[in-house]
Amino acid sequence: MPAKILMLQGTGSDVGKSLLVAGLCRYFSDRGLRVRPFKPQNMSNNAAVTADGGEIGRAQALQARAARVAPSVHMNPVLLKPQSETGAQIIVQGRMRGAAKARDYQALKAGLMTDVIDSFGRLRDEADIVIVEGAGSASEVNLRANDIANMGFARAVEAPVILVGDIDRGGVIAQLLGTQAAVEPEDAALVRGFIVNKMRGDPSLFADGMRFIAGRTKWQPLGLVPHFPDAAKLPAEDALALGSYGSRRPGARTTITVPMMPRISNFDDLDPLAQEKEVDLVMVRPGEPLPPTDLVILPGSKATIADLAFLREQGWDIDLAAHVRRGGRVLGLCGGYQMLGMRIEDPDGIEGPPAEVPGLGLLDVATRLAGDKRLVAVSGMTVADGVAFAGYEMHVGITEGTALGRPVLRLADGSLDGAWSADGRVAGCYVHGLFGHDGQRAAWLRRLGGQGSDMRYDMVVEDTLDAFAAHLAAHLDMQAIERIAGI
């Protein structure tokens, strides 16, 4: 029997669809069902490496974890990774198929539906229920032609849709009624119910609002979900979430500073640090100087040369040089590692027009952007102190130079990665996920003069998923949701 389908679409971006899907994946997994998450099209630079050697959106990797299955490229068959204000790389079933400007991509979508349906069919064959997440807003009628992300996909597979609105941003009644008014009647007929998400305060104050929406739309009210503060403990999909990082902790022993560059990628590297009670994680926004700090982290970037230019425009290169002169420490991850070198070459125009630019000159290495993208899970230990780590690589580039004689990491296959400066103050490597490994994170905090860490990050994530599933069970009409899904 084919797996049941349930699709969550939103009245807009950041209404909480990704987290709701994760919570429902855990809920149905707890019921003993084989659950698979699916997002036909995603746009995010926060990606995860899959066991089948591809990449998908980080949110789908979290949803797979909630469903207690390994992530697969088929859970997110089309991933758009923005490289500029108007263009993005197109990742199809885990592999790069090309790049396109936003307007050109609209003409390409129709050809991608075959890949989307193929991936969906593969998941459906191995599941009892597939929980589908839409993208952006269901009412983007200007993008409805050839749509593969929302109603176009729902219509293709006859998926029942639950529409999610966000009361925290205001205007949720208009969000939901406006969506019904904007979409085609055939699309609106797919919507079987609605959820109002992120309620703060007394839920009884919106009881009349729920009845009003139900009366006008004739959609079934499925619940008013109170704001869930611990959602901040889970990896975020969108860089917008970085704005919630960096709430200052006056009693923190260690300060770690991260300049927020516009094309930041794989920023879930920072999530475990944000949960450390002894760490003050400071996100520096454009227009602000780098403050006094124990460690500056240069994170990954989807467009390293462009972000390096932005870093210089902000004057952060000057702040960084002064930080190092004062004896401060710097860690570059992936694109940030490439920036720390003497130069970056892009002879084939992988990131944009062919270019060669000087790096920050803090590590004696140089990088040439060339070759196939490396997508692989890795493990090993640090060379200096033998502390174990596990993570993943996701990069294009060949890095060479004398500083490689002082490697940071030894991988399980015996290969080496990364480089230290001669004075041991500056380091960089290609491995993401270092701080998610408890022993590795504790070792870095000790190097910075702290006491290390006793936090078990994996348990934080697991406990939070369990708590959120219970939160949904308490506030949603799960029996009605199960009937909509056909369970």
For each residue, the residues with C-beta under 8 A, 3 or more apart:
1:
2: 124
3: 34 36 123 124 125 127 128 129 130
4: 128 129 130 485 486 487
5: 124 129 130 132 157 158 159 160 485 486
6: 24 129 130 131 132 159 160 162 481 484 485
7: 131 132 133 134 153 154 159 160 161 162
8: 17 20 21 24 131 132 133 134 161 162 164 195
9: 17 134 138 150 151 154 161 162 163 164 191
10: 13 15 16 17 134 136 137 138 163 164 165 166
11: 15 137 138 139 163 164 165 166 172 175 176 178 179
12: 15 136 137 166 169 175
13: 10 136 137 238
14: 166 238 240
15: 10 11 12 164 165 166 169 197 198
16: 10 19 20 164 166 197 198 225
17: 8 9 10 20 21 133 134 164
18: 21 22 59 62 63 133 237
19: 16 22 23 228 231 234 468
20: 8 16 17 23 24 164 195 197 225 472
21: 8 17 18 24 25 37 59 63 131 132 133
22: 18 19 25 26 37 59 62 63 66 234 465 468
23: 19 20 26 27 66 465 468 469 471 472
24: 6 8 20 21 27 28 131 469 472 481
25: 21 22 28 29 35 37 63 64 66 67 131
26: 22 23 29 30 66 67 465 466 468 469
27: 23 24 30 31 469 472 473 478
28: 24 25 31 33 35 67 128 129 131
29: 25 26 32 33 35 66 67 68
30: 26 27 469
31: 27 28
32: 29
33: 28 29 128 129 487
34: 3 69 126 127 128 129
35: 25 28 29 67 68 69 127 128 129 130 131
36: 3 64 67 69 75 123 124 126 127 129 130 131
37: 21 22 25 60 63 64 66 67 75 130 131 132 133
38: 60 74 75 76 119 120 123 130 131 132 133
39: 42 57 59 60 75 76 132 133 134 135
40: 76 77 78 116 120 132 135 148 149 153
41: 77 78 79 80 112 116 135 148 149
42: 39 56 57 59 60 76 78 79 80 135 237
43: 79 80 81 82 88 135
44: 47 57 58 59 79 80 81 237 238
45: 81 82 239 263 264 265 266 302
46: 57 58 59 235 236 237 238 239 265 266 267 268
47: 44 55 56 57 58 79 81 91 265 266 394
48: 55 56 57 58 60 61 71 392
49: 53 54 55 375 376 377 392 393 394
50: 53 54 55 56 61 70 71 72 73 94
51: 70 71 72 377
52: 72 73 94
53: 49 50 94 375 376
54: 49 50 73 91 93 94 95 375
55: 47 48 49 50 73 79 91 94 375 394
56: 42 47 48 50 60 61 71 72 73 75 76 79 94
57: 39 42 44 46 47 48 60 61 76 79 237
58: 44 46 47 48 61 62 235 236 237 266 268
59: 18 21 22 39 42 44 46 62 63 133 235 237
60: 37 38 39 42 48 56 57 63 64 71 75 76 133
61: 48 50 56 57 58 64 65 71 235
62: 18 22 58 59 65 66 234 235 461
63: 18 21 22 25 37 59 60 66 67 75 131 133
64: 25 36 37 60 61 67 69 70 71 72 75
65: 61 62 68 71 461 465
66: 22 23 25 26 29 37 62 63 465 469
67: 25 26 28 29 35 36 37 63 64
68: 29 35 65
69: 34 35 36 64 72
70: 50 51 64
71: 48 50 51 56 60 61 64 65 75
72: 50 51 52 56 64 69 75 123
73: 50 52 54 55 56 76 77 93 94 95 119
74: 38 77 93 118 119 120 122 123
75: 36 37 38 39 56 60 63 64 71 72 119 123
76: 38 39 40 42 56 57 60 73 79
77: 40 41 73 74 92 93 112 115 116 118 119 120
78: 40 41 42 90 91 92 112 115 116 148
79: 41 42 43 44 47 55 56 57 76 90 91
80: 41 42 43 44 88 89 90 91 105
81: 43 44 45 47 88 89 91 265 302
82: 43 45 87 88 263 302
83: 87 88 89 99 263 302 303 306 351 352
84: 87 88 303 306 352
85:
86: 101 102 103
87: 82 83 84 99 100 101 102
88: 43 80 81 82 83 84 99 100 102 105
89: 80 81 83 96 98 99 302
90: 78 79 80 96 97 98 99 100 105 108
91: 47 54 55 78 79 80 81 94 95 96 97
92: 77 78 95 97 112 115
93: 54 73 74 77 115 118 119
94: 50 52 53 54 55 56 73 91 375
95: 54 73 91 92
96: 89 90 91 373
97: 90 91 92
98: 89 90
99: 83 87 88 89 90
100: 87 88 90 104 105 108
101: 86 87 104 105
102: 86 87 88 105 106
103: 86 106 107
104: 100 101 107 108
105: 80 88 90 100 101 102 108 109
106: 102 103 109 143 145 146
107: 103 104 110 146
108: 90 100 104 105 111 112
109: 105 106 112 113 146 147 148
110: 107 113 146
111: 108 114
112: 41 77 78 92 108 109 115 116 148
113: 109 110 116 117 146 148 152 153 156
114: 111 117 118
115: 77 78 92 93 112 118 119
116: 40 41 77 78 112 113 119 120 148 153
117: 113 114 120 121 156 157
118: 74 77 93 114 115 121 122
119: 38 73 74 75 77 93 115 116 122 123
120: 38 40 74 77 116 117 123 124 130 157
121: 117 118 124 125
122: 74 118 119 125 126
123: 3 36 38 72 74 75 119 120 126 127 130
124: 2 3 5 36 120 121 127 130
125: 3 121 122
126: 34 36 122 123
127: 3 34 35 36 123 124 130
128: 3 4 28 33 34 35
129: 3 4 5 6 28 33 34 35 36 485 487
130: 3 4 5 6 35 36 37 38 120 123 124 127
131: 6 7 8 21 24 25 28 35 36 37 38 63
132: 5 6 7 8 21 37 38 39 40 153 154 159
133: 7 8 17 18 21 37 38 39 59 60 63
134: 7 8 9 10 17 39 138 149 150 153 154 161
135: 39 40 41 42 43 149 150
136: 10 12 13 140 149 150
137: 10 11 12 13 140 150 179
138: 9 10 11 134 150 151 161 163 179 183 187
139: 11 178 179 182 183
140: 136 137 143 144 150
141: 144 182 183 184
142:
143: 106 140 147
144: 140 141 147 151 152 183 184
145: 106
146: 106 107 109 110 113 152
147: 109 143 144 150 151 152 153
148: 40 41 78 109 112 113 116 152 153
149: 40 41 134 135 136 152 153
150: 9 134 135 136 137 138 140 147 153 154
151: 9 138 144 147 154 155 161 183 184 187 190
152: 113 144 146 147 148 149 155 156
153: 7 40 113 116 132 134 147 148 149 150 156 157 159
154: 7 9 132 134 150 151 157 158 159 161 187 190
155: 151 152 158 186 187 190
156: 113 117 152 153
157: 5 117 120 153 154
158: 5 154 155
159: 5 6 7 132 153 154 190
160: 5 6 7 190 192 484 485 486
161: 7 8 9 134 138 151 154 190 191 192
162: 6 7 8 9 191 192 193 194 195 222 481 484
163: 9 10 11 138 176 179 191 193 194 195 219
164: 8 9 10 11 15 16 17 20 194 195 196 197
165: 10 11 15 172 175 176 194 195 196 197
166: 10 11 12 14 15 16 169 172 175 196 197 198
167: 170 172 196 197 198 199 206 224
168: 197 198 199 200 227
169: 12 15 166 172 198
170: 167
171: 174 175
172: 11 165 166 167 169 175 176 196 209
173: 176 177 209 212 213
174: 171 177 178
175: 11 12 165 166 171 172 178 179
176: 11 163 165 172 173 179 180 194 196 213 217 219
177: 173 174 180 181 213 216 217
178: 11 139 174 175 181 182
179: 11 137 138 139 163 175 176 182 183
180: 176 177 183 188 191 216 217 219
181: 177 178
182: 139 141 178 179
183: 138 139 141 144 151 179 180 187 188
184: 141 144 151 187 188
185: 188 189
186: 155 189 190
187: 138 151 154 155 183 184 190 191
188: 180 183 184 185 191
189: 185 186
190: 151 154 155 159 160 161 186 187
191: 9 161 162 163 180 187 188 194 217 219
192: 160 161 162 219 220 484
193: 162 163 219 220 221 222 480 481 484
194: 162 163 164 165 176 191 213 214 217 219 220 221 222
195: 8 20 162 163 164 165 222 223 224 225 476
196: 164 165 166 167 172 176 199 206 209 210 213 223 224 225
197: 15 16 20 164 165 166 167 168 225
198: 15 16 166 167 168 169 225 226 227
199: 167 168 196 203 206 224 225 226 227
200: 168 226 227
201: 205
202: 205
203: 199 206 207 224 226
204: 207
205: 201 202
206: 167 196 199 203 209 210 224
207: 203 204 210 211
208: 211 212
209: 172 173 196 206 212 213
210: 196 206 207 213 214 221 224
211: 207 208 214 215 221
212: 173 208 209 215 216
213: 173 176 177 194 196 209 210 216 217 219 221
214: 194 210 211 217 218 219 220 221
215: 211 212 218
216: 177 180 212 213
217: 176 177 180 191 194 213 214
218: 214 215
219: 163 176 180 191 192 193 194 213 214
220: 192 193 194 214 477 480 484
221: 193 194 210 211 213 214 477
222: 162 193 194 195 476 477 480 481
223: 195 196 472 475 476 477
224: 167 195 196 199 203 206 210 475
225: 16 20 195 196 197 198 199 228 471 472 475 476
226: 198 199 200 203 471 475
227: 168 198 199 200
228: 19 225 231 468 471
229: 232
230: 233 234 464 467 468
231: 19 228 234 464 468
232: 229 244 274
233: 230 275 460 461 464
234: 19 22 62 230 231 271 461 464 465 468
235: 46 58 59 61 62 268 271 461
236: 46 58 241 242 267 268 271
237: 18 42 44 46 57 58 59 241
238: 13 14 44 46 241
239: 45 46 242 264 267
240: 14 243
241: 236 237 238 244 245
242: 236 239 245 260 264 267 270 283
243: 240 283
244: 232 241 247
245: 241 242 270 274 281 283
246: 281 282 283
247: 244
248: 280 282
249: 252 277 278 279 280
250:
251:
252: 249 255 277 278 279 280
253: 278 279 449 450 451
254: 278 279 280 294 295 445 448 449 450
255: 252 279 280 282 291 292 293 294 295
256: 273 279 280 281 282 293 294 295 296 297 448
257: 282 284 290 291 293 295 296 297
258: 270 281 282 283 284 296 297 298 299
259: 284 290 296 298 311 314 316
260: 242 264 283 284 285 286
261: 264 299 301 307 310 311
262: 306 307 310
263: 45 82 83 301 302 303 306 307
264: 45 239 242 260 261 267 299 300 301 302 307
265: 45 46 47 81 299 300 301 302 334 335
266: 45 46 47 58 269 299 300 333 334 394 432
267: 46 236 239 242 264 270 299 300
268: 46 58 235 236 271 432 433 436
269: 266 297 299 300 333 432 433 434 435 436
270: 242 245 258 267 273 274 281 297 299 435
271: 234 235 236 268 274 275 435 436
272: 275 276 435 436 441 455 457
273: 256 270 276 279 281 435 441
274: 232 245 270 271 279 281
275: 233 271 272 455 457 460
276: 272 273 279 281 441 445 453 455
277: 249 252 455
278: 249 252 253 254 445 450 451 453
279: 249 252 253 254 255 256 273 274 276 445 450
280: 248 249 252 254 255 256
281: 245 246 256 258 270 273 274 276
282: 246 248 255 256 257 258 291 293
283: 242 243 245 246 258 260
284: 257 258 259 260 288 289 290 291 316
285: 260 288
286: 260 310 314
287: 314
288: 284 285
289: 284 315 316 319
290: 257 259 284 293 296 316 319 320 323
291: 255 257 282 284
292: 255
293: 255 256 257 282 290 296 323 328
294: 254 255 256 328 329 448 449
295: 254 255 256 257 328 329 330 331 444 448
296: 256 257 258 259 290 293 320 323 328 329 330 331
297: 256 257 258 269 270 330 331 332 333 336
298: 258 259 330 331 332 333 335 336 337 339 340 428
299: 258 261 264 265 266 267 269 270 333 334 335 336
300: 264 265 266 267 269 333 334 335 336 394 395 432
301: 261 263 264 265 304 306 307 334 335 336 339
302: 45 81 82 83 89 263 264 265 335
303: 83 84 263 306 307 351 352
304: 301 307 308 335 338 339 344 351 369 397
305: 308 309 344 346 351 352 355 357
306: 83 84 262 263 301 303 309 310 351 352
307: 261 262 263 264 301 303 304 310 311 335 339
308: 304 305 311 312 339 344 357 359 360
309: 305 306 312 313 357
310: 261 262 286 306 307 313 314
311: 259 261 307 308 314 316 317 339
312: 308 309 315 316 317
313: 309 310
314: 259 286 287 310 311
315: 289 312 318 319
316: 259 284 289 290 311 312 319 320
317: 311 312 320 321 360
318: 315 321 322
319: 289 290 315 316 322 323
320: 290 296 316 317 323 324 330 360 362
321: 317 318 324 325 360 362
322: 318 319 325 326
323: 290 293 296 319 320 326 328 330
324: 320 321 327 328 330 362 425 426
325: 321 322
326: 322 323
327: 324 425
328: 293 294 295 296 323 324 425
329: 294 295 296 425 426 427 447 448
330: 295 296 297 298 320 323 324 340 362 425 426 427
331: 295 296 297 298 336 426 427 428 444
332: 297 298 335 336 337 338 339 340 363 426 427 428 429
333: 266 269 297 298 299 300 336 337 428 429 430 431 432 434
334: 265 266 299 300 301 337 338 393 394 395 429 430 432
335: 265 298 299 300 301 302 304 307 332 338 339 395
336: 297 298 299 300 301 331 332 333 339 340 428
337: 298 332 333 334 340 341 363 399 418 419 428 429 430
338: 304 332 334 335 341 344 359 367 397 399 428
339: 298 301 304 307 308 311 332 335 336 344 359 360
340: 298 330 332 336 337 359 360 362 363 365 426 428
341: 337 338 344 359 360 361 362 363 364 365 366 367 399 401 428
342: 358 359 361 363 364 365 366 401
343: 356 357 358 359 366 367
344: 304 305 308 338 339 341 356 357 359 366 367 368 369
345: 355 356 366 367 368 369
346: 305 349 350 351 352 354 355 356 368 369
347: 354 356 368 369 370
348: 354 369 370
349: 346 352 353 354 355
350: 346 369 370 396
351: 83 303 304 305 306 346 369
352: 83 84 303 305 306 346 349 355
353: 349
354: 346 347 348 349
355: 305 345 346 349 352
356: 343 344 345 346 347
357: 305 308 309 343 344
358: 342 343 361
359: 308 338 339 340 341 342 343 344 362 363 366 367
360: 308 317 320 321 339 340 341
361: 341 342 358
362: 320 321 324 330 340 341 359 421 426
363: 332 337 340 341 342 359 401 403 419 421 426 427 428
364: 341 342 401 402 403 419 421
365: 340 341 342 399 400 401 402 403 404 419 428
366: 341 342 343 344 345 359 399 400 401
367: 338 341 343 344 345 359 397 398 399 400
368: 344 345 346 347 397 398 400
369: 304 344 345 346 347 348 350 351 396 397
370: 347 348 350 396 397 398
371: 396 397 398
372: 396
373: 96 394 395 396
374: 393 394 395 396 430
375: 49 53 54 55 94 392 393 394
376: 49 53 392 393
377: 49 51 390 391 392
378: 390 391 392 393 411 412 417 431
379: 388 389 390 391 411 412
380: 388 389 409 410 411 412
381: 386 387 388 389 409 410
382: 385 386 387 389 408 409 410 440 443
383: 407 408 409 410 416
384: 408 420
385: 382 443
386: 381 382
387: 381 382 439 440 443
388: 379 380 381 437 439 440
389: 379 380 381 382 409 431 433 434 437 439 440
390: 377 378 379 433 436 437
391: 377 378 379 431 432 433 434 436 437
392: 48 49 375 376 377 378 431 432 433
393: 49 334 374 375 376 378 417 430 431 432
394: 47 49 55 266 300 334 373 374 375 432
395: 300 334 335 373 374 430
396: 350 369 370 371 372 373 374
397: 304 338 367 368 369 370 371
398: 367 368 370 371
399: 337 338 341 365 366 367 404 419 430
400: 365 366 367 368 404
401: 341 342 363 364 365 366 404 419
402: 364 365 405
403: 363 364 365 406 419 420 421 422
404: 365 399 400 401 407 416 419
405: 402
406: 403 419 420 421 422
407: 383 404 410 416 417 418 419 420
408: 382 383 384 417 418 419 420 427 428 429
409: 380 381 382 383 389 416 417 418 429 431
410: 380 381 382 383 407 414 415 416 417
411: 378 379 380 414 415 416 417
412: 378 379 380
413:
414: 410 411
415: 410 411
416: 383 404 407 409 410 411
417: 378 393 407 408 409 410 411 429 430 431
418: 337 407 408 409 427 428 429 430 431
419: 337 363 364 365 399 401 403 404 406 407 408 427 428 429
420: 384 403 406 407 408 424 426 427
421: 362 363 364 403 406 424 425 426 427
422: 403 406
423: 426
424: 420 421
425: 324 327 328 329 330 421
426: 324 329 330 331 332 340 362 363 420 421 423
427: 329 330 331 332 363 408 418 419 420 421
428: 298 331 332 333 336 337 338 340 341 363 365 408 418 419
429: 332 333 334 337 408 409 417 418 419 434
430: 333 334 337 374 393 395 399 417 418
431: 333 378 389 391 392 393 409 417 418 434
432: 266 268 269 300 333 334 391 392 393 394
433: 268 269 389 390 391 392 436 437
434: 269 333 389 391 429 431 437 440 441 444
435: 269 270 271 272 273 440 441 444
436: 268 269 271 272 390 391 433 441 457 458
437: 388 389 390 391 433 434 440 441
438: 441 442 453 455 456 457 458
439: 387 388 389 442 443
440: 382 387 388 389 434 435 437 443 444
441: 272 273 276 434 435 436 437 438 444 445 453 455 457
442: 438 439 445 446 452 453 454
443: 382 385 387 439 440 446 447 452
444: 295 331 434 435 440 441 447 448
445: 254 276 278 279 441 442 448 450 451 452 453
446: 442 443 449 450 451 452
447: 329 443 444
448: 254 256 294 295 329 444 445
449: 253 254 294 446
450: 253 254 278 279 445 446 453
451: 253 278 445 446
452: 442 443 445 446
453: 276 278 438 441 442 445 450
454: 442
455: 272 275 276 277 438 441 460
456: 438 459 460
457: 272 275 436 438 441 460 461
458: 436 438 461 462
459: 456 462 463
460: 233 275 455 456 457 463 464
461: 62 65 233 234 235 457 458 464 465
462: 458 459 465 466
463: 459 460 466 467
464: 230 231 233 234 460 461 467 468
465: 22 23 26 65 66 234 461 462 468 469
466: 26 462 463 469 470
467: 230 463 464 470 471
468: 19 22 23 26 228 230 231 234 464 465 471 472
469: 23 24 26 27 30 66 465 466 472 473
470: 466 467 473 474
471: 23 225 226 228 467 468 474 475
472: 20 23 24 27 223 225 468 469 475 476 478
473: 27 469 470 476 478
474: 470 471
475: 223 224 225 226 471 472
476: 195 222 223 225 472 473 481
477: 220 221 222 223 480 481
478: 27 472 473 481 482
479: 482 483
480: 193 220 222 477 483 484
481: 6 24 162 193 222 476 477 478 484 485
482: 478 479 485 487
483: 479 480 486 487
484: 6 160 162 192 193 220 480 481
485: 4 5 6 129 160 481 482
486: 4 5 160 483
487: 4 33 129 482 483
